[in-house]
């Protein structure tokens, strides 16, 4: 029997996590009506939670009981930091030895560059995650406790802090209005900035945390990966914020206030990468703003983070490769460093696979159900980008489109290249090159 590769083990681990979550959510105790939930709906919810997406067929607060909500929250937490990180935590608590295979799985699941120091990284990630989520919950409690009462306010603070940090997008604001996300707090600066900070910190990646923590604000000492992630993340916050603000009529966007409109624009620029909260009704946005949000959903967060998408470094590499080609440069150089050719090939492969899978899903769903094409495109990229935003068609999906969306969420969380390679047997390297011949392109 052939031994499973690291990529196959990770994919099967996530599948098992989702299946167990789905079984628990089918139990009568998981719903407020105390009736058993249909397995497909439970599986969809578990997939969305485990893959930190946020697409739902039922409003989280009004449908699921406290037990069901806690199952969803555990799936979000484990799915966000990775089940291998959680397994490492239990191994350390039980004082078990972390073997080479386990270290390899941690390296693969966290997308780190080398296997050395991965156990230390796992310890750092777990401690950092719990600390950041606790700080986020503390700040949210200043608003939620007066709003919902002490016990409920503390619970809501913890739930939304974990959901935001893990870029999941699940919310409990159905207590105010079902499926409203955080639109009730669209002009609340504390809630908005705390959620945005959690989303960004969760989405930049664990490696970047450690690099910034060790070198503080000394930019020249940062690794190339950190420099690319931070610069690209900043650009993807500032530029889309200004574009959405302009596209939605400036100060007329929210309450006729420039500051409130800028706040709403920034939230809608940050959340699609890949948190899934929305502070305004998405259906009121212009087609141009929705297209911009789709682009942001495609990009997503950064490698080794709680976010999905093709990742910021992939986008950066593709853009710089394009610029180098236009300028007739043989090498791609950034921040006085040359990118390896294998990185360029991998970036093109990730982007190509991602778009091909998304286009195929759009074609199948549009052939099975009569939805406006823009709503299907939005839903598909929201799923594969593990975003969770929707224009309202999620509960109306029939069985086959629902299965496709579940596959896209799983595909997006595992990683498009990881998922593709888990089905392919790697051929041994043979140091033989065939004769070269040119073809016409472009």
N, C-alpha and C positions, 0 to 999 in steps of 0.2 A: 504493500500500500504506500503510495507516494506521500511524503511528508508535506503538510501545508506550508506555503510560503508565508512570510510576515503579512503581506498584503491580503492574502486569503483569510488568515487568522483574524485580522482586524475586521474585515468585511463580515465574516461569520459571527464575530463577537457583537458587532452592532446589530446584526439581524436577530441574534438571540436576545439581546437587551430589549429590542422592539417587541418581539414576540411575547416575552414575559410581561412587559408593560401592557400589551393588548389584552392578554388573558385577564390580568388584574382589573382592567377597565371594563371588561364585560360583566364583572360581578355586580349583582344588584346593589351592594353597598357603595359602589363607585358613583352611582347616579342619585340625584336628589329625589327622584320619583321612586327609588328603590326597585326599579325594574331593570332586567338585564339589557345591556346595550348590545345591538347587533355587532357581530364580530368585525365586519368590514369597517364600520364607523369607529370602533375601538382601535382597530389596527391603523386606520388613518391618523387618528389622534396620537397614538403611541409613536408612529413614524415621524409625525410632525414634531413631537416633543423630543424624541431621542435624536433626531437630526437637527434640532434647534431651529426649526423653521417658523412655526406659528400659524400655518394655515389650519383652520378648524371647520368641522361640520356642525359643531354645537358651540354656543357661547360657553366659555370656560366656567364662569361664575354661576350662571343660571342653570346649567345642565348638570355639572359634576358636583358631587358631594365633597366634603372636606377630604375624605379618603381618596376620591378620584383626583382632586386637585393636588394632593400630596404625591400621588403616583406620578402625575404629570411633572411636578416640580423636581422629583428625583430623576426622572428621565432627562429633563433639561440639564440638570447639574452634571450627571454622568455623561450625557451626550456632548455637553459643552467642553469639559476639560479632557474627555476621552476616558473610556472604560479602563484602558491600560494604566492610566494615572491613578484611578480609583483602586484598581487591583494592587498597584504598588503601595498605596497608602495602607491597605489592609496587611500586606506582606510586612511592611515596616512596623506596624502596630503589633503584629504577632512575632516580630523579630526573626522573620524568615530571610534566608539568603536569597538575594536577587541574582539569578543565573544569567548566563550570556544570552540565552534565547529570550528571556524576559526583557533584558536590556535592549535587544534588537527590536522587540515589539514596541517598547517605549520610544525608541528613536524613530521608528517608522510612523507611529501614531502621532507623535509630536512634531514630525517633519524637521528634526534637527539635522545639522550638517555632519555630526560625528557621534559615534557610540560612546566615546569617553565622556564621563560626567553626566550621563543621562539620569542616573538615580538621584544625583544631587539636584538636577534640573527638575525632576518630578517632585522632590521635596519642596523645592522653591516655588513651583507652580501651585501646588496644593495650598501651601501656607499663604502665598500671595493672593490666590483666588478667594480664600475664606476671609482674609483681611480686607480686601477691596470690596467684596460683597457686604461685609459687616459695616464698613464706612458708608457705603451707598445706602444701606437700609437705615442707618442712623440719621442721615440727612433727610431721607424720604419720610421718616417718622415725624419730623417737625411739621410736615404738612398733612400726612395721612392720619395721625393720631387725633388731632383736633377735628378732622373731617369725618372719620369713621368710628371713633372711640378707641380706647387703649388697646384691647386685645386684637380687635379687627384691624386697627391701624398698624400695629406691630407686624401682624401676619401679612398684611398687604405690602408693607415696606420690604420685608424679607423676600416675598414672592417676586415683586417687581424688580428688586435689586439683582436677584439671581437671573431672572429672565432677561434683563437688559445686559448684564455682564456677559452672559452666555449667548447674546445676540439671538434670543429665541422669539421675542415678540408676543409671547402669551401674556394676557392681562386678566385682571379680575374686575375691570371697570363695568362689567355687566350689572354690577350692583347699582349703578346709576342709570345706565342704558345699555342693553345688550349690543354686542359687537361695535362698541363705540371707541375702542382702544383708549388713547389718552386725550381724546378731543376735548373733554371737559376741562382739562388743565392746559389748554393751548396757550393761555396768556400767563401761566404760572412759571415764573423764572426759575424758582428753586427746583421744581419737579423736572422741568425741561432740561436744565443744565446738568442735574444729577444723572438723569437717564442718558443724555448725550455723552457725558464723561464716561459712564460705565460702558456704553456701546463702543466708544473709541478705544478705551483701554483694553477691553476684551478682544477687540478686533485687530490690534497691532501685532499680537503674537508674543509668546512667552520668551523667545530669544531676545526680542527687543527690550522687554522689561528688564531682563538681567543685564543687558549691555548698558542701558541707561542708568540702572541702579549702581553699577560698578563705576561708570565713568562720569556720572552726574551730567553736567552741561558742557563737558569738554568734547565738542563735535569732532575734532580731529582724531580722537581716539576711538570713535565708534567704528564698528565693523561696517563694511560696505552694505550688507543686508539692512542694517539699522538705518543707515543714511537714506537708502532708497525707500524704505517703508515710511519713515517720518516725513520725507519731502513729498512723496506721492500722496500720503494721507492728508497732509496739510492742503495740497493743491485740490484734492477731491472734496475738501470741506469748503474752502473759500470760493472756488469758481462756481460749483453748482449752487451754493447759497445765493450768490449774486445773480446768477441766471434765473433761478426760480423767483427771486424777488422781482426781477425785471419782467419776466414772462407773466407773472400773476398781478401785474399792475402796481407794483411798488407798495405804497402805504395802504392801498385799497384791498390788499390781500386779506388782512385780518383786522377788523375793528377800526380801519382807517388810521391806524397808528404805525409810524415807521418802525419803531422799536419792536412792537408786537409782530409786525409783518416780517422783519428780519429774523426774529426768533423762530417763527413758524417756518420760514424758508430754510434756516439752518437745520432745524429738526428734520424736515423732509429731505435735506441733502445728506444727513448723517445716517438716518434710520434705514434707508434702502441698502446699506452696506454693513451687515445684512440682518438688522434687528427686527424689522417688521412692525414696529409701533408707528402710528400716525397721529399727529396732533390736529390735523384738519381732515375733513371728509375728502377722500381722494377723488370722488366722482365730480367735485367742483373744479378740479385742476384742468388746465388747458391741455390739449393734445401734445404740445411741445414739452410741457413740464412732465407729463406721463412718459414721454419718450426718454427724457433725461433721466427719470427715475429708473426706467428699464436698463439704461446704460450703466447706471450706478449699481443696479442689482447684478448685472453681468460681472462687473469688476469685483465687487465684494470686499472682503477684508484682506488680511495678510497671512502668509503661511505660518503654521504652528499656532494658530489662534482659535477662538471659538467661532469665527466667521466662515462663510462659504464664498462662492464666486470663483472666478479664475485667479484671483488674488492680485494685489497691488504690484508685486514684483514682476508678475507675468506681463501685466499691462505695460509697466515701465520698460521691460526688456524688449517687448514687441515694438514699442514706439521708438526706442533708441536704435534698434536694429533697422527700422524703416528709415530713420534719419541718416544712419551710417550708409545705407544703400544709396539714398538720394545724393549724398555728398561723396559717393564713390570711395568710401573708406573700407578697407579690408576687415578691420577689427572694430568691435563695439567697445568703446571706452567711456566710463562714467566715474566721476570723482577720482580721477587719476588711477583708475584700475581697469584692466581689460577683462571683459566677460568671456568665460569659456564657451566654446562653440556648442558643447552639449547642453548648456543652459539655454542657448538660443533655440536649439531643436526642441527641447522640452517645452519651452514657452509656446512655440508654434503648435506643437502637438496638443497641448492642453487647450489652447484657444480653439483649435480646429475640432477636436472631439466634443468640446462643450457646445459649440454652435451647431454641429451636425446633430447631436442628440436632441437639442432644443428644437431645431427645425423639424426633425422627424416627429417629435411629440406634438408640435403645433399642427402639423399636417393630419395626424391620426385623430386628435381631439376635434379639430374643425370638421373632419369628415363624419364624425359620430354624433356631434351635438351642434345645434344651431345657436351659437353665441356670436356676438360681434367679434371680429378677428382681433381687435385691439385688446379685448378682455381676455381672450385665450392667450395671446402673446404675453400679456402682463402676468397671467397666472402661471404660465410655464416657466418664465424666467424667475418669477418669485419662488417657485418650487425648487428649480435646479440651483438657484443661488442661495437656497435655505434662508430666504428673506421672510416670507409670511404675509406680505401685503397682498391685498386682493381688491378687485373692483366689484366683488359681491357674488361671484359665480361658484365659489367652493361648495356651498351646501347643495347646489343644484346639479353637481356632476353625477352622471350615471356611473355604473360599476367599472366599466373598462377605463374611461377617463380618470376615474378616481385611482385605479391601480397604476395608471401611467404617472399621475402626479406623485403617488407614493414612491414609485421607482425613481423619479427625478429627485425627490428629496433625499433619498438614500444615496443616490449617485452623487449628488452635490455635496453631501456631508462627508462621505468617504474620500471624495476627490476623484475627478474624472479620470486622471491618468492612473491613479492607484486602482480604481475600479476596473479600468480596461486591462491593466497588467495582471490583475488577479485571475483573469480568464485566459491569459496567454502564458504558455510555457516558454520561459526565456531560453533562447538558443545560445550555446556556448560561443564565446568570441573566437573567431578564426582570423588570424592575421593575413588575410588574402584580399587584395583589391582588384576589382574588375577594371578593364580598360575604360577610360573616361570618354564620354561623348556628350556634346552640347545639344540642347533643345531650345526651341524658341518659347519664351514666356512673355506675358504682358501684352 
